[in-house]
Amino acid sequence: MIDHNVDVSMRIAIVTPVYPPYRGGIGTVADHDARCLRALGATVDVFTPAHNVLSKAEAGVARLQPFYAWGNGAVLLTLISKLRGYDVVHLHYPFFGSDVLAAFAAKLWNIPLVVTYHMKPRASGILGLTFRTYRFVLEPFIFRSARLLLVSSKEYAQEHGVHHRNMEALPFGIDTERFIPGDRFAARRSFGLHEDVPTILFVGGLDRAHYFKGVDVLLSACAAMTTSWQLLIVGDGNNRRSFEKLAADLGITDRVHFAGSVLFEDLPRAYQSADVHVLSSIDRSEAFGLVTLEAMSSGVPSIVSDLPGVRSLIVPNETGMCVPPTDSVSLAAALDRFCGDEDFARHCGERARIRACTLYDERILAKRLVEVYNTCIV
């Protein structure tokens, strides 16, 4: 149903480095935006690299062949001509190789550019030097071209020295009708878990690009726990075997269940199986944590690393807990609290669900996004 209190008669181009079926935060946010804006009545086209994705033609999604690609970066030369005629260009940043092309196209065609700043990439060696050079040489042009810079939290922006003449905090949203509390025991059975054992959940990539997720810290913490537990790890990648080996070395293989990548429709059930969710990220490459919102909406408390932006989602001892990054001892103690006190875990989960529906429902945030667009159109 169209909300007639917002102007939805606009044509919006969303430019993003990744998009489903690729699993990742930036693509998930772009997908949320596209779906919710269309539901409000806007015309939305998504532009993203093909990245060898084998999928059927999708209405409103243009998977462009890159002139050159590396990792999630890509040079989409055709982007410049394809962005002509839109009312707003919404760039999800960073998009190495094409974010500067989107900014140039917006200037060329005199289209308002809105940039969502997701994260500050971190790396060492040559890659780290490349990131720093990009920030000093190209990022200023992109930011100057933007009429508005959106950040998930002003805390994260301040911590990383992100500045813009017109910056606004707009948190990412969650589908509170999809991620809902459910039958915990049935959900555990569907993943081959023990029905009567407290369950810890991790959801995230197990590839090198997601090195910062801290799966090794989580496994070490689980090995040090004193209460009963089992761990469900949802996600896959080229580091999975090393994590399986670590679990074996720690002597906890029989209590760690690697589910791999689960189907889109099965992901809510993974959250429903859990007593507590963990976001064990080790550094500031983690800027927000959509998985924490998914857990909150599912009525599951989260233990998160005490990092800028990430910690803003949690009300300590009300909807979850924060622990120092890389501190497996503190993480083990927090896990013991949730796995050893069912009433505490249930209370925090109930409060988390209320918080998700009140502050992070994607439909409410989509209306705010339309309002943001309207302020940029002159």
N, C-alpha and C positions, 0 to 999 in steps of 0.2 A: 504494500500500500504506500502511495506517495504521501509524504508529509508536506502539506501546502504551506507550512510556516517557513520553509527554506526554499531558496531559488535553486531548482535542479535542472534548469533549461540549458545547462552549459555542456560543452564538449571538453573532455579531460583526457590528456595523454599521460599515462603513467610509465615512467622509464625506470627499469630495475635490472640489476645484474643477474638475478636469478628469479625463478618463478616455479611454482609447483608444476610437475611432480618433484622437482628438486626440493629436498628438505633443508630448510635454513630460515633463520629469523627474518632476513630482509625480504625474501620472496613471500613468506607467510604474511607479513604486514602488507605488502603490495597487493596480495590476493584479497586480504580482508578489506582493504580500501576499495578495490575494484568492485567486489561483490556488494558491499554496503552502499556505495554510491549509485550503482545500477539499481539497487532496490529502492532508492530514493527518487529514481527517475532520470538520473544523469546518463549521458552517453560517455562510455569509458572505453578507451583502447589501451592495451598494455603492450609495450615494446620491450623486448628482452632478447638476448642472444639465443640462437638455436641450441648451442652447447650439446649437440648430438642427441637431443631429446627426441625419442621416438614416440610421437603421440599423434592423435587424430587432429584435424583442423579444428581450432577452437574459435568460436565467435568472440571477437573483441580482444584476441591475443595474437600479436604478430611476433613470431620467433624469427629474427633476422639473422642471416648468415654473416658472420664476422669477416672483415677483411683480415684481421689477425686476432687470435685469442690466446690467453694464458690463464690457467686457473679459472676464477670467476670473472676475470677481466676480459674485455673484448672491444675492438674498434669496429663500430657499426657505422660505416660511412653513409649508408642510405638513411640513417636516422634524421639527418639534417633536412632532407626534402620531405620525409614522411610526417614531420611534426608541424608542417605548415597547416594553418587553418583552425587550430584548436584555441579554446578560450583560456586554458591553463595547461602548462606542462609541469607535472609533478615528478621530480627526480628523487629517487631513493639512493642516497650517497653513503659510502663510496661506491662508485661504479668505474673502476679504473679503465681508461681508454675511451669511454663514451660519455662520462659525466661532463667533460669539457665540450663535447660535441652537442649535447643537449643544451648546455648553457649558451653556446654559440648560436644554435638554431633559435632559441627563445629570443635572443637579441635581434637576429636577422629578421625574424617574422613578427617582431614586436608583440610577443606573447608573455604574459606574466609567468615567471618561473618560481615555483615553490620547491624548496629542498628539504627533505627529511634527513637529518643527520643521524645515522644509526650508530656509528662506532668509529673510533680512532684505531686503525690497524697497527699492530705491533709486530715487530720481527727483528731479528738480529742479522748481521752480515750484510751482504749485497741487497737482500730484499728489504731490510730495514732502511738502508741508505736510499733505496728507490722510494719507499714510502715517505721518508722525510723530504726528499727532493720534490716529490709530487705535492706535498702540503705547502711547501714554500713557493713553488713556481706556479702550479695550476690551481690549487685550491682557492687562492685569493680571487682569481678571475671568476671562478664558479660562484663564490659567495657574493661578490659584487654584482653579479648578474641576477642573483635571486632577490625577489621582492620580499620574500619571507623565508626564514629558516626555522623549521620545526625540530624540536628536540624532545626525546621521551621524558627527560627530566632536566630541570635547570641545574640540579646538583652535578649531574654528569658533565654538562657543558662547562660549568665553572671549573671543575676538576681538571678538564683537559684544555682550558683556555680557548674554548670555542666562543667567538664573538660575532655579532651581526647587528646592524642598525635596527633590524626588525626581527626579533627572535621571540618565539612563543613555545611554551611547553604544551605538548599534546601527547599524552601517553598512548601507547598502543592498546588496542582493544582485544576482546575475546568474545567468542560466540557463546553466550551463557545459556543458550537453548540447546547447544550441541554438547558442551561439557557440563554434565550435571551429575550429582551424586547418584549412585546406583547400588545394586546388590553386590557387596564386596566379595562374598563367598562364590557367587556365580562367576564373577570376573576372574577371581583367582583360578577357578577350575579351567576357564577358557585358556589360560596361559600355562597350565600344568603346574600350578603352585599349590602348596599345602593350604587348605582352607583355614586352619586354626593357628597359623604362624604369622605374627606381625610382619607386615610387608613394607619394604623400602623401595621407592621407585626413582630411577634415573631415566631421563629422556634427553637424548642429544646425539650429535654426530660422533662417531668413533674414528674419524679420519684425521689426517695430519692437519688439515685446515682448522679443526676444532681441538687443537692441542690444549687449549686453555680451559677445557671443561672439567679438568681435575678428576678424571675417573680413577686414576691411581690413588689419589688422596682418599676418595670414597672407599675404595677397596681396602686400603690400610685401616681406615676408621672402622669399617665393618668387622675386620679381623680382631679389633681390640674391644669390641662390645661385650658386655656382660649379660645382656638380656637375650631372649630368643628373637631370631630375625631370619628373614630371607630377603634377597635383593633381586629385583627385576630390572634389567637394563634393556631399554628400548632404543634401538639405533644401530647403525652399522658403519663400517669403514675399514680402511687399510690398517688401522691400529688395533682392531678387535683381537687378533691373535695374541698380541703382546699383553693385552688386558686379561685374556683367558689364561695365559701363562702366569701372570702375576697372581691371579686368584688361586691357581694351583700351587704356586710357591708359598702362598699365605695359608694354604690348607683349608680353603673355604669354597672350593669348587662345587661341592654338593649343595651349597646354599645360595649360589649366584646363578641366576638364570639369564642367559643372553638370548633375548627374543629376536634380535635382528630388526630390520625395518618392518614395521607393521603396516597393514593397510589403513588408508585414511579413515575408513569407517570403524576400524577396531581400536583406534587410539583412545577415544574416551573410556573404553573398557579398561585400558591399562591403568588410567588414573583411578578408576573406581575400585581397582584391586588393592590400592595402597592405603597404609596408615599414615605415611609421611613421604613427601617428595623431597629430593635433594638437588640443589644447584650448587655444585662444589667448585665453581670456577676459580682459577688461581690468579688471574690478573685482570687488568682493566680492559682487556679486549672484550670482556663481557660487559655490555652496557645496560641491559635491561632484564632479559630473561622471560621470553614469552611462555616458556614451559611453566614458570611459576604462576602466571595467570591461568593457564590451563588447569593446573592443580587447584588453585583457589576456586575457580568456577566449579570444579568437581567436588568441592567440599573437603579437600585434602590440604593439611598444613604443609608448609615448606620450611626446610632449613636451607638458608642461602649464605653465600660468602659475603662478608662485610665489605662490599665494594660500592663505589658511587653509582647511583642509578638502580643497581640491583637491590640494595637494602631498602629503597624507597617503597617497594611493594609490600614489605612485611611490617606488621605491628608486633614487636617482640613480645612473646608470651601471650599474645592474643590471636594471631593468625599464623605464627611460626616463630622461628628463631634465626638470629644471625651469628655466624662464627667467623673467626679470622681466616682469611684465605690460606690454604696449604697446611692448616693446623688440624691434622688427623685426630689428635687427642681431644680437642674441643669438639670436633665433629662427632666423635664416638660418644662423648658424654651427652650431646644433644640428641643423638639417635637413641641412646638408652632411655632418655626421658620420654620420648614419644612411644617407643616400642614397649616400655615398661609401665606406662600409665595410660590406659585406654581412654579414661574419662578426659584427661588433659588433651589427648590427641583429638578426640571427638569435639570437644569444646572449641579448639583452635580451628578445626575444619569447618564447623558451622559458622564461626565468625569470618573465616576466609571467604566462604560462599557469599555471605552478605556483602562483604567489601568488594568482591568481584562484580556483583550485580549492580552495586551502587556507583562505583567509580570507573569501571573498565568495560562495561557492556559496549560492544562494537557498534551497535546501532545508534546509541547516544553519541558516541565519539564521531561517527560518520556525519551526523548533523553539525557538529562543531567544525568538522573539516570543510563542509560546504560553506559555512559562515566565514571560515578563513579564506577560502577561495574568493568569495564575494568581496572581501576587503582588498584583494589584490587587483581585481578587475576595474579598470577605469574607462 
